Amino acid sequence: MQPIGRKLKQKRESLGMTLVDLENKIKIQRKYIEMIERNDFASLPNPNYTVGFIEKYAKSVNLNAEKLIEEHQDELPDDYISAVEAKQHLNETQTIVKKDDQLIRQLIISLVGLILVISVVWLLSAKLLFKSTDNRWTAGNVNESRDVKVEAKEKSKAAAKKQEVKEKPVKPVKVVKTSVKYKSFDGSTLSYDVVTSERLVLKVKSSVPTWIQVDDDNEKRYAYQKVKDKTMTIDNKVKTVTLISGNSTDLQVWINDQKLDVPKTADSLITRTYQFAIESTD
C-alpha cells in the first residue's frame, strides 16, 4: 500500500493542481505541504498538526479524509489535533514570533540610539576639556635652547635655489632666418615657398656643364649660360624667382645654404623649372 503522502500527491497532480494552487486553497505553507507528501511529519512545526493538515489536504482534493486517516493510522504520530486546532496553534506561534521580532528590533534601535548619544557627549566633552588657546608649536615650548630659526633656514634655501637658477647656463636659441618648403610638382614645374629675413642667395651645382636660365619677377636675368657651379645673389623686394635647367639630371639647387628637396617623380627630368614664391619678413 502506498504511503498516505504519495496518495495525496498523486491525487493533487491528477487534478492538475500545483503546490501554489493548493497553498492558496488550504492556507498551509508550501513547505509543510511538501513535508506531508514525503511523509516527513517529524519536520512539521509540531507533529501533532499532521492529522489536521492531512484532513484539509484530503478534502481539497476530493478524498475521504476520515477513511484515509484510518487506513494509514500506523504512519501518523500518536497524538494529533484537528485542522482547526492546528491552524489556531500556527497562528499563535506566528504571532509570538512576530512579537519577538518586534521586541528585538526595538532593542537594536534603542541600543544604536544610546551609542549615538554617548558618542556626541564624548566629542563635546573632549572639545571643551582639551581646547588650547594657542595651537602654534615652537621649539621653545619644549626646550628654549633648541629654538631654531626655521624661517631663516627656509630663506637661505630659497636664496641658494634662486642663485642656482641664475647660474644655470642658457642654451642659445637657434634663429631660422630662411625657411624653404616644397609646395607642388605639376609634371614640369617644381614650386617652393620661401620665407626669409635676409638677402636671398641661389646656388646651383652639377657634375657636368648644365645650361641654366634665372629670372625674377622684375624681369632681371641673373644667368643664361652653361655652368657647373654658380652662386647668384637675388635683389631685395623680389616676389618670384624662376630657374630653368636643361641637359642634366643631377643638378642640385640651394637657397641660402638649404638644399632643395626634389620629389622622385622629377628625378628623371632633364629639363626642369624651379619656381620660388618669396615672402620677406625683414
The 8 nearest C-alpha neighbors of each residue, nearest first, counted from 0:
[[1, 2, 3, 71, 6, 70, 5, 4],
 [0, 2, 3, 5, 6, 4, 71, 7],
 [3, 1, 4, 5, 6, 0, 38, 71],
 [2, 4, 6, 5, 7, 71, 1, 38],
 [5, 3, 36, 7, 38, 6, 35, 2],
 [4, 6, 8, 7, 2, 3, 36, 9],
 [7, 5, 3, 9, 4, 8, 10, 2],
 [6, 8, 10, 4, 5, 9, 11, 3],
 [9, 7, 5, 11, 10, 6, 36, 12],
 [10, 8, 12, 6, 11, 7, 13, 5],
 [9, 11, 13, 7, 8, 12, 6, 14],
 [12, 10, 8, 14, 9, 16, 13, 60],
 [11, 13, 15, 9, 14, 10, 16, 8],
 [14, 12, 10, 15, 11, 9, 16, 8],
 [13, 15, 12, 11, 16, 10, 60, 9],
 [16, 14, 12, 13, 17, 11, 10, 20],
 [15, 17, 14, 11, 12, 20, 21, 18],
 [18, 16, 20, 19, 21, 15, 12, 11],
 [19, 17, 21, 20, 22, 29, 16, 32],
 [18, 20, 22, 17, 21, 23, 29, 16],
 [21, 19, 17, 23, 18, 22, 16, 24],
 [20, 22, 24, 18, 23, 19, 25, 17],
 [23, 21, 19, 26, 27, 24, 20, 29],
 [24, 22, 20, 26, 21, 25, 19, 27],
 [23, 25, 21, 22, 26, 20, 59, 27],
 [24, 26, 27, 22, 23, 21, 55, 56],
 [27, 25, 22, 23, 24, 28, 21, 29],
 [28, 26, 22, 25, 29, 31, 32, 23],
 [29, 27, 31, 30, 22, 26, 32, 23],
 [28, 30, 32, 31, 22, 33, 18, 27],
 [29, 31, 33, 32, 28, 34, 27, 35],
 [32, 30, 34, 33, 29, 28, 35, 43],
 [31, 33, 29, 35, 34, 30, 36, 28],
 [32, 34, 36, 30, 31, 35, 29, 37],
 [35, 33, 39, 31, 37, 32, 36, 38],
 [36, 34, 38, 32, 37, 33, 4, 39],
 [35, 4, 37, 33, 34, 38, 5, 8],
 [36, 38, 34, 39, 35, 4, 33, 5],
 [39, 37, 35, 4, 36, 40, 34, 3],
 [40, 38, 34, 37, 41, 35, 42, 36],
 [39, 41, 42, 43, 38, 46, 35, 49],
 [40, 42, 46, 39, 43, 45, 44, 76],
 [43, 41, 40, 39, 44, 34, 46, 45],
 [42, 44, 45, 40, 46, 41, 31, 34],
 [45, 43, 42, 46, 48, 41, 89, 31],
 [44, 46, 43, 47, 48, 41, 42, 49],
 [47, 45, 48, 41, 49, 43, 40, 76],
 [46, 48, 79, 45, 49, 78, 80, 76],
 [49, 47, 85, 46, 51, 45, 50, 80],
 [50, 48, 52, 47, 51, 46, 53, 40],
 [51, 49, 53, 52, 48, 79, 54, 81],
 [82, 50, 52, 81, 54, 48, 53, 49],
 [53, 51, 49, 55, 54, 50, 82, 48],
 [54, 52, 56, 50, 55, 51, 57, 49],
 [55, 53, 64, 51, 57, 52, 56, 50],
 [54, 56, 52, 58, 53, 57, 59, 25],
 [55, 57, 53, 59, 54, 58, 52, 60],
 [58, 56, 62, 64, 54, 60, 59, 55],
 [59, 57, 61, 55, 60, 62, 56, 54],
 [58, 60, 56, 57, 61, 55, 25, 24],
 [61, 59, 57, 58, 62, 11, 10, 56],
 [60, 62, 58, 59, 57, 63, 10, 64],
 [63, 61, 57, 58, 60, 64, 59, 67],
 [64, 62, 66, 65, 67, 57, 58, 61],
 [63, 65, 67, 54, 57, 66, 62, 68],
 [66, 64, 68, 67, 63, 69, 54, 70],
 [65, 67, 69, 68, 63, 64, 70, 62],
 [68, 66, 64, 70, 69, 65, 63, 71],
 [67, 69, 65, 71, 66, 70, 72, 64],
 [68, 70, 66, 72, 67, 71, 65, 64],
 [71, 69, 67, 68, 72, 66, 73, 65],
 [72, 70, 68, 73, 69, 74, 3, 67],
 [71, 73, 69, 75, 74, 68, 70, 76],
 [72, 74, 71, 75, 76, 70, 77, 69],
 [75, 73, 72, 71, 76, 2, 3, 38],
 [74, 76, 72, 73, 77, 71, 49, 50],
 [77, 75, 78, 46, 79, 47, 74, 49],
 [78, 76, 75, 79, 47, 73, 72, 74],
 [79, 77, 76, 47, 80, 46, 75, 48],
 [80, 78, 47, 50, 48, 77, 76, 49],
 [79, 81, 47, 51, 48, 84, 85, 50],
 [82, 80, 51, 84, 83, 85, 50, 79],
 [51, 81, 83, 85, 84, 52, 86, 54],
 [84, 82, 86, 85, 81, 87, 51, 80],
 [85, 83, 87, 81, 86, 82, 80, 88],
 [84, 86, 82, 48, 88, 87, 83, 51],
 [85, 87, 89, 83, 84, 88, 82, 90],
 [86, 88, 84, 90, 85, 89, 83, 91],
 [89, 87, 91, 85, 90, 86, 92, 84],
 [88, 90, 92, 86, 91, 87, 93, 85],
 [91, 89, 93, 87, 92, 88, 94, 86],
 [90, 92, 94, 88, 89, 93, 95, 87],
 [91, 93, 89, 95, 94, 90, 88, 96],
 [92, 94, 96, 90, 95, 91, 97, 89],
 [95, 93, 91, 97, 92, 96, 90, 98],
 [94, 96, 98, 92, 93, 97, 99, 91],
 [97, 95, 99, 93, 98, 94, 100, 92],
 [98, 96, 100, 94, 99, 95, 93, 101],
 [97, 99, 101, 95, 100, 96, 94, 102],
 [98, 100, 96, 102, 97, 101, 95, 103],
 [101, 99, 97, 103, 98, 102, 96, 104],
 [102, 100, 98, 104, 99, 103, 105, 97],
 [101, 103, 99, 105, 100, 104, 98, 106],
 [104, 102, 106, 100, 105, 101, 99, 107],
 [105, 103, 107, 101, 106, 102, 108, 100],
 [106, 104, 102, 108, 103, 107, 109, 101],
 [105, 107, 103, 109, 104, 108, 110, 102],
 [108, 106, 110, 104, 109, 105, 111, 103],
 [107, 109, 105, 111, 110, 106, 112, 104],
 [108, 110, 112, 106, 107, 111, 105, 113],
 [109, 111, 107, 113, 112, 108, 106, 114],
 [112, 110, 114, 108, 113, 109, 107, 115],
 [113, 111, 109, 115, 110, 114, 108, 116],
 [112, 114, 110, 116, 111, 115, 109, 117],
 [115, 113, 111, 117, 112, 116, 118, 110],
 [116, 114, 118, 112, 113, 117, 119, 111],
 [115, 117, 113, 119, 118, 114, 120, 112],
 [116, 118, 114, 120, 115, 119, 121, 113],
 [119, 117, 115, 121, 116, 120, 114, 122],
 [120, 118, 122, 116, 121, 117, 123, 115],
 [119, 121, 117, 123, 118, 122, 124, 116],
 [122, 120, 124, 118, 119, 123, 125, 117],
 [123, 121, 125, 119, 124, 120, 126, 118],
 [122, 124, 126, 120, 125, 121, 119, 127],
 [123, 125, 121, 127, 126, 122, 128, 120],
 [126, 124, 122, 128, 127, 123, 129, 121],
 [125, 127, 123, 124, 129, 128, 130, 122],
 [128, 126, 124, 125, 130, 129, 123, 122],
 [129, 127, 125, 126, 130, 124, 123, 131],
 [128, 130, 126, 125, 127, 131, 124, 132],
 [131, 129, 127, 126, 128, 132, 125, 133],
 [132, 130, 133, 134, 129, 128, 127, 126],
 [131, 133, 134, 130, 135, 129, 127, 128],
 [134, 132, 131, 135, 136, 130, 137, 140],
 [135, 133, 131, 136, 132, 130, 137, 140],
 [134, 136, 133, 137, 132, 140, 131, 138],
 [137, 135, 134, 138, 140, 133, 139, 141],
 [138, 136, 139, 140, 135, 146, 141, 147],
 [137, 139, 146, 140, 141, 145, 142, 143],
 [138, 140, 143, 142, 146, 137, 141, 145],
 [141, 139, 138, 137, 142, 136, 143, 146],
 [142, 140, 139, 138, 143, 137, 145, 146],
 [141, 143, 139, 144, 145, 140, 138, 146],
 [142, 144, 139, 145, 146, 138, 141, 140],
 [143, 145, 142, 146, 139, 138, 147, 141],
 [146, 144, 143, 142, 147, 138, 139, 141],
 [145, 147, 138, 139, 143, 144, 148, 142],
 [148, 146, 149, 145, 138, 144, 139, 150],
 [147, 149, 151, 150, 146, 152, 153, 138],
 [150, 148, 152, 151, 147, 153, 146, 154],
 [149, 151, 153, 152, 148, 154, 155, 147],
 [152, 150, 154, 149, 153, 148, 155, 156],
 [153, 151, 155, 149, 154, 150, 156, 148],
 [152, 154, 150, 156, 155, 151, 157, 149],
 [155, 153, 157, 151, 152, 156, 158, 150],
 [156, 154, 152, 158, 157, 153, 159, 151],
 [157, 155, 159, 153, 154, 158, 160, 152],
 [156, 158, 154, 160, 155, 159, 161, 153],
 [159, 157, 161, 155, 160, 156, 154, 162],
 [160, 158, 162, 156, 161, 157, 155, 163],
 [159, 161, 163, 157, 162, 158, 156, 164],
 [160, 162, 158, 164, 163, 159, 157, 165],
 [163, 161, 165, 159, 164, 160, 158, 166],
 [162, 164, 160, 166, 161, 165, 159, 167],
 [165, 163, 161, 167, 162, 166, 160, 159],
 [164, 166, 162, 163, 167, 161, 168, 160],
 [167, 165, 163, 164, 168, 162, 161, 169],
 [166, 168, 164, 165, 163, 169, 162, 170],
 [169, 167, 166, 170, 165, 164, 171, 163],
 [168, 170, 171, 167, 166, 172, 165, 164],
 [169, 171, 172, 168, 173, 167, 166, 174],
 [170, 172, 173, 169, 174, 168, 175, 167],
 [173, 171, 174, 170, 169, 175, 176, 168],
 [172, 174, 171, 175, 170, 176, 177, 169],
 [175, 173, 176, 172, 171, 177, 196, 178],
 [176, 174, 177, 173, 178, 195, 196, 172],
 [175, 177, 196, 195, 174, 197, 178, 194],
 [178, 176, 195, 194, 175, 196, 179, 193],
 [177, 179, 194, 193, 195, 180, 176, 175],
 [178, 180, 193, 192, 177, 194, 191, 181],
 [181, 179, 192, 191, 182, 178, 193, 259],
 [180, 182, 191, 183, 190, 192, 260, 179],
 [181, 183, 191, 190, 180, 192, 184, 189],
 [182, 184, 190, 189, 181, 185, 191, 188],
 [185, 183, 189, 188, 186, 190, 187, 182],
 [186, 184, 187, 188, 183, 189, 190, 265],
 [187, 185, 184, 188, 265, 189, 264, 268],
 [186, 188, 185, 271, 272, 189, 184, 265],
 [187, 189, 272, 184, 185, 273, 186, 190],
 [188, 190, 184, 273, 183, 272, 274, 191],
 [191, 189, 274, 183, 182, 275, 273, 184],
 [190, 192, 181, 275, 182, 180, 274, 276],
 [193, 191, 276, 180, 179, 275, 277, 182],
 [192, 194, 179, 277, 178, 276, 278, 195],
 [195, 193, 278, 178, 177, 279, 277, 179],
 [196, 194, 177, 279, 197, 176, 280, 178],
 [195, 197, 281, 280, 176, 279, 177, 198],
 [198, 196, 195, 199, 176, 281, 177, 279],
 [197, 199, 200, 235, 233, 196, 232, 234],
 [198, 200, 233, 232, 255, 197, 201, 254],
 [201, 199, 232, 255, 231, 254, 233, 198],
 [202, 200, 254, 231, 230, 253, 232, 199],
 [201, 203, 230, 253, 229, 252, 231, 254],
 [204, 202, 252, 229, 251, 228, 253, 230],
 [203, 205, 228, 251, 227, 250, 252, 229],
 [204, 206, 250, 227, 207, 249, 251, 228],
 [207, 205, 227, 208, 204, 249, 250, 209],
 [208, 206, 205, 227, 209, 247, 226, 249],
 [209, 207, 227, 226, 225, 205, 210, 206],
 [210, 208, 225, 226, 247, 246, 207, 245],
 [209, 211, 225, 224, 245, 244, 226, 208],
 [212, 210, 244, 243, 224, 223, 225, 209],
 [211, 213, 223, 243, 222, 242, 244, 214],
 [212, 214, 242, 222, 221, 241, 220, 243],
 [215, 213, 220, 241, 219, 240, 221, 218],
 [216, 214, 240, 217, 218, 219, 239, 241],
 [215, 217, 239, 218, 240, 238, 237, 214],
 [218, 216, 215, 219, 237, 214, 239, 238],
 [219, 217, 216, 215, 214, 220, 240, 221],
 [218, 220, 217, 214, 215, 221, 216, 213],
 [219, 221, 214, 213, 222, 218, 215, 223],
 [222, 220, 213, 214, 219, 231, 223, 212],
 [223, 221, 213, 212, 220, 224, 211, 214],
 [222, 224, 212, 211, 213, 221, 210, 225],
 [223, 225, 210, 211, 222, 226, 212, 209],
 [226, 224, 210, 209, 208, 211, 227, 223],
 [225, 227, 208, 209, 228, 210, 224, 229],
 [226, 228, 208, 205, 204, 207, 209, 206],
 [229, 227, 204, 226, 203, 205, 230, 202],
 [228, 230, 203, 202, 226, 204, 231, 227],
 [231, 229, 202, 201, 203, 232, 200, 228],
 [232, 230, 201, 200, 202, 233, 229, 221],
 [233, 231, 200, 199, 201, 234, 230, 198],
 [234, 232, 199, 200, 231, 235, 198, 201],
 [233, 235, 237, 232, 236, 199, 198, 215],
 [234, 236, 237, 233, 198, 199, 279, 197],
 [237, 235, 238, 234, 279, 278, 277, 233],
 [236, 238, 235, 239, 234, 216, 215, 277],
 [239, 237, 277, 276, 236, 216, 278, 240],
 [238, 240, 276, 216, 215, 275, 277, 237],
 [239, 241, 215, 275, 214, 274, 216, 242],
 [242, 240, 274, 214, 213, 273, 215, 275],
 [243, 241, 213, 273, 272, 212, 274, 244],
 [242, 244, 272, 212, 211, 271, 273, 213],
 [245, 243, 211, 271, 270, 210, 272, 242],
 [244, 246, 270, 210, 269, 247, 209, 271],
 [245, 247, 269, 209, 270, 210, 248, 244],
 [248, 246, 269, 245, 249, 209, 250, 270],
 [247, 249, 269, 250, 268, 267, 266, 246],
 [248, 250, 247, 205, 251, 206, 266, 204],
 [251, 249, 205, 248, 204, 247, 252, 203],
 [250, 252, 204, 203, 249, 205, 253, 258],
 [251, 253, 203, 202, 259, 258, 204, 250],
 [254, 252, 258, 202, 257, 256, 259, 201],
 [253, 255, 201, 257, 256, 200, 202, 258],
 [254, 256, 200, 257, 199, 253, 201, 177],
 [257, 255, 254, 253, 258, 202, 200, 201],
 [258, 256, 254, 253, 255, 259, 179, 252],
 [257, 259, 253, 252, 256, 254, 260, 251],
 [260, 258, 252, 253, 261, 257, 254, 251],
 [259, 261, 262, 258, 181, 180, 252, 257],
 [260, 262, 259, 263, 265, 266, 189, 181],
 [263, 261, 264, 265, 260, 266, 184, 189],
 [262, 264, 266, 265, 261, 267, 260, 268],
 [263, 265, 262, 266, 267, 186, 261, 268],
 [264, 266, 263, 268, 267, 262, 261, 186],
 [267, 265, 263, 268, 264, 248, 262, 261],
 [266, 268, 265, 248, 269, 264, 263, 249],
 [269, 267, 265, 270, 266, 248, 271, 247],
 [270, 268, 248, 247, 246, 245, 271, 267],
 [271, 269, 245, 244, 268, 246, 272, 243],
 [270, 272, 244, 243, 187, 268, 269, 245],
 [271, 273, 243, 188, 242, 189, 187, 274],
 [274, 272, 189, 242, 241, 188, 190, 243],
 [273, 275, 241, 190, 240, 189, 191, 242],
 [274, 276, 191, 240, 239, 192, 277, 190],
 [277, 275, 239, 192, 193, 238, 191, 274],
 [276, 278, 193, 238, 239, 194, 275, 192],
 [279, 277, 194, 193, 195, 280, 238, 276],
 [278, 280, 195, 281, 196, 194, 277, 236],
 [281, 279, 196, 195, 278, 194, 197, 176],
 [280, 196, 279, 197, 195, 278, 198, 176]]
